[in-house]
């Protein structure tokens, strides 16, 4: 995941983390910029302001992993994590609230 985030940042795109960020990708990815930490109501506004951005989203139900179009996906702490574009993140987070 860290290397995938680095590739996106190297393309000049911003990357946000849709949860509390503990810098878990910073060292491994040799990231030059920290991820934007977004929680709750901050995320929809960020997605609108950064339509070319990417978001690290933590997926509770890893059974749906194959249905998510992601730049990168992997198992993470008993669930899964995906790196998705802003439009996909908006859909995932809307579905998660239902």
C-alpha positions in Angstrom: 0.0 0.0 0.0 2.8 2.4 0.9 4.4 2.1 -2.5 1.1 2.5 -4.3 0.5 5.7 -2.3 4.0 6.9 -3.2 3.3 6.3 -6.9 0.1 8.4 -6.7 1.9 11.2 -4.9 4.7 11.1 -7.5 2.0 11.8 -10.1 1.2 15.0 -8.3 -2.1 13.8 -6.8 -3.1 14.3 -3.1 -3.9 11.3 -1.0 -6.2 11.3 2.0 -6.7 8.6 4.6 -10.4 8.0 5.5 -9.7 7.4 9.2 -7.3 8.3 11.9 -3.8 8.1 10.3 -0.9 6.8 12.4 1.7 7.4 9.7 1.8 3.7 9.0 2.6 4.2 5.3 5.0 7.1 5.7 8.4 5.3 6.2 7.8 2.3 4.1 6.6 4.4 1.1 9.3 7.0 1.7 6.4 9.5 1.4 7.5 13.1 1.0 4.1 14.5 2.1 1.9 13.1 4.8 -1.5 11.8 4.0 -4.4 14.1 4.7 -6.3 12.7 7.6 -10.0 12.9 7.2 -12.8 11.7 9.4 -16.6 12.0 9.3 -18.0 15.1 7.7 -14.6 16.3 6.4 -14.4 13.7 3.7 -17.2 14.7 1.3 -15.9 18.3 1.1 -12.4 17.0 0.4 -13.6 14.7 -2.3 -15.4 17.6 -4.1 -12.3 19.9 -3.8 -9.9 17.1 -5.0 -11.7 15.2 -7.8 -8.3 13.9 -9.0 -7.2 12.8 -5.6 -7.0 9.3 -4.1 -8.2 8.0 -0.7 -7.1 5.1 1.5 -10.4 3.5 2.6 -10.6 0.7 5.1 -13.2 -2.0 4.2 -14.8 -3.9 7.0 -16.3 -6.6 4.7 -13.3 -8.1 2.7 -15.8 -10.2 0.8 -16.6 -7.2 -1.4 -13.0 -6.5 -2.2 -13.2 -8.0 -5.7 -16.0 -5.6 -6.6 -14.0 -2.5 -5.8 -12.1 -0.9 -8.7 -8.9 0.1 -6.8 -5.4 1.2 -7.7 -4.3 -1.1 -4.9 -6.0 -3.4 -2.4 -4.7 -5.7 0.4 -5.7 -7.4 3.6 -5.3 -5.2 6.6 -5.8 -6.0 10.3 -8.4 -8.6 9.8 -10.2 -6.6 7.1 -9.0 -4.9 4.0 -7.7 -1.5 2.7 -8.0 0.0 -0.8 -6.5 2.9 -2.5 -9.2 4.4 -4.7 -9.9 7.5 -6.7 -12.2 10.2 -5.3 -15.3 9.0 -7.2 -14.9 5.5 -6.0 -14.2 6.7 -2.5 -17.5 8.7 -2.5 -19.5 5.6 -3.6 -17.8 3.4 -1.0 -18.3 5.8 1.8 -22.0 6.5 0.9 -22.6 2.7 0.8 -20.9 2.3 4.2 -23.4 4.8 5.8 -26.4 2.8 4.7 
